[in-house]
Amino acid sequence: MAADTHSPVMGLLYRLDGTRKRYFPGICVAATIGIAASFLSQHYGAPAMLMALLLGLAFNFLSHEPQCAPGLELSAKTVLRLGVAMLGLRITFGDVLTLGWQPMLMVCSAVVLTIGFGVVMARWLGFSKEFGTLTGGSVAICGASAAMAISSVLPQSEQAKRDTLFTVISVTTLSTLAMIFYPMISESLGLSDQEAGLFIGATIHDVAQVVGAGYSMSAEVGDLSTFVKLLRVAMLVPIVMTIGILIRRAASKKGEQSQGGSVAIPGFLIGFVVLFVLNSLSWIPQNIAQPLAGSSSWLLLTAIAALGVRTQLKDILSVGWKPVLLVVLETAFIALLVLAYLLLMG
């Protein structure tokens, strides 16, 4: 009996059971909050990401429970990275090529210029360039998902965690407002269906709000805006990799890193690229790819719920008006930039 107890198989089973007991309660809390947020979104039209955050904040007391803390940390980091990687299944090479080179140039330049604008404005308002990169990247690429991905390669601290949560809340709120008002702006400016699709897809922060705004106008606008938005999502990989490289090089110059100038590519970005390529080559059957692509939303909801649970509301309420002004200015910048491009192209 003693031999069986200490066999490699039994030892593995004991370790697995210990891992389950350590992480399951916190993961269960985050997943349950994510399910509740999804229910509210489907039945009341509220943004699922925002609901997950707010519900998570309401359950902040669970972050102090020893049984929940490890699983919540795993959900806020590992589950997040897995969700970002799964986003690679939402776009293919074909989607990108159907846009043509001019819209692709517009989208790419708008993303880069908005991030640069965010960094400059952040410094002007007295914030760090990392905060400007975080807010500018989330506005420029894909809202809450980009904020979570970018934050994972920035220097980690309690302030960084608060900045990430603020960014998620602010871009989700502004994205919801844009979903309501941007179709009205498109109609008042007399934009064609193609122009409206480009405008909505290139400016609204979150994928869900782009879909809502686009299809509220017409099927053609909805299809085009979704394609344009997914192109912005595809830029998540090179942008996050570039940010990670710059952060590591800056740290190495200050003597804060023993590896010198070496750069490690985050595993979730590699996963994004691999899934993107496999999906583009149709090497993943659609009956497998579609459920996996849909799972990215659930994984990101769980991660954001966990982040909300681990953050105190008073930390968010104490940010002041300047961070809000920064995100509003970045949102206005990318909208005006894309409109100017459309007017010149037209």
C-alpha positions, -999 to +999 in steps of 0.1 A: +000+000+000+028+024+009+044+017-025+012+026-043+009+058-023+043+069-033+041+058-070+047+085-097+011+082-108-003+087-073+021+115-067+008+132-099-028+127-088-021+143-054-004+173-071-033+177-095-058+176-066-038+201-047-037+224-078-075+221-082-081+229-045-058+259-048-072+275-079-107+263-083-126+286-058-111+318-073-116+307-109-152+297-100-159+332-086-145+350-116-164+327-141-197+331-122-193+369-123-186+366-160-217+345-166-238+371-147-223+399-168-231+380-200-267+376-188-271+413-181-256+421-215-279+398-234-311+408-216-306+445-209-281+456-236-254+466-211-218+461-222-206+427-209-171+439-202-183+469-181-208+447-162-181+422-154-159+449-140-186+465-119-199+432-105-163+422-098-157+454-078-188+446-058-172+414-047-139+429-038-141+414-003-135+379-018-100+390-028-090+389+009-101+353+012-071+329+011-092+303-007-100+327-036-069+348-040-047+322-060-076+315-085-084+351-090-047+359-097-046+330-122-078+343-139-065+379-141-032+368-158-032+333-173-068+332-184-064+367-198-035+357-220-053+326-232-083+348-242-061+372-261-045+343-280-079+330-290-086+363-307-064+351-335-092+329-346-115+359-354-096+371-384-079+356-415-056+369-443-086+370-466-104+395-443-074+418-444-069+416-482-106+423-489-102+458-475-076+470-501-044+489-494-060+524-488-083+514-459-054+492-445-031+522-446-057+544-429-063+519-401-026+512-395-017+549-395-046+558-372-036+532-347+000+543-346-008+580-345-034+576-317-009+557-295+017+584-302-009+611-294-017+593-262+019+593-251+024+630-259-008+640-242-001+619-211+032+636-206+016+670-211-010+662-185+017+650-160+013+612-164+039+586-173+044+575-209+034+540-199-001+553-189-003+571-223+007+539-241-019+520-222-048+544-228-038+552-264-034+515-273-067+506-259-085+534-278-065+527-310-068+489-311-096+470-294-107+486-261-107+465-230-089+435-246-060+457-258-058+474-224-054+440-207-029+427-232-008+459-231-008+460-193+007+425-192+040+437-208+042+470-189+060+473-155+038+457-128+028+476-097-003+484-077-006+517-096-004+499-129-032+476-118-054+507-110-045+523-143-055+492-162-089+490-144-095+527-150-087+523-187-110+493-191-139+512-175-133+544-194-128+529-229-158+506-224-180+535-214-169+557-243-173+528-267-209+524-256-215+561-262-199+559-296-221+529-305-251+552-300-238+584-315-215+574-343-243+561-366-260+594-361-228+613-370-224+591-401-259+599-413-256+636-405-224+638-425-240+620-454-214+592-454-220+563-478-223+528-465-187+521-473-175+553-456-197+547-426-184+511-423-148+524-424-156+552-399-173+529-373-149+501-376-118+523-374-129+544-344-151+525-319-131+508-293-146+474-285-156+447-311-191+442-296-200+479-299-187+480-335-210+452-344-239+469-327-233+503-343-226+489-378-256+465-381-279+492-367-273+511-399-273+482-425-259+448-432-233+462-455-221+487-430-220+460-403-200+436-424-174+462-434-171+478-399-165+443-384-137+435-410-121+469-403-123+463-365-107+429-368-079+444-387-073+467-357-074+436-335-047+420-357-024+449-350-025+439-313+004+415-319+030+439-334+020+467-311+023+447-279+055+431-290+070+466-299+059+480-265+074+450-247+107+454-266+109+491-258+101+486-221+127+459-217+154+480-235+146+510-213+149+488-182+182+473-193+197+507-199+188+516-163+204+485-151+171+470-139+175+438-160+202+412-159+195+399-194+208+430-211+189+438-242+173+404-247+136+403-255+113+375-248+081+374-269+051+368-247+036+333-253+001+346-258+012+367-287+029+337-303-004+318-297-023+347-314-001+345-345-002+307-347-040+306-345-043+335-370-021+316-395-038+282-390-072+298-393-062+317-425-049+285-440-082+267-431-062+241-412-086+243-383-121+229-390-148+256-387-168+234-362-137+237-340-125+272-348-158+290-343-164+277-307-128+284-298-131+320-312-163+324-292-145+312-261-122+342-262-151+364-251-158+342-221-121+340-212-117+378-213-149+383-193-136+359-166-102+378-166-118+412-163-142+400-136-111+387-116-094+420-121-124+438-108-126+416-077-089+423-070-094+461-071-110+484-046-135+509-060-120+538-040-088+534-060-107+540-092-127+570-079-096+588-068-081+591-103-094+627-108-105+644-140-072+644-160-071+607-168-107+610-181-098+640-202-069+620-217-091+591-228-117+615-242-090+634-262-076+601-276-111+590-286-118+624-303-084+623-320-089+589-337-125+598-348-114+632-363-084+616-379-105+589-397-131+615-407-104+637-422-090+607-441-124+598-455-130+634-466-097+634-484-103+600-500-138+610-511 
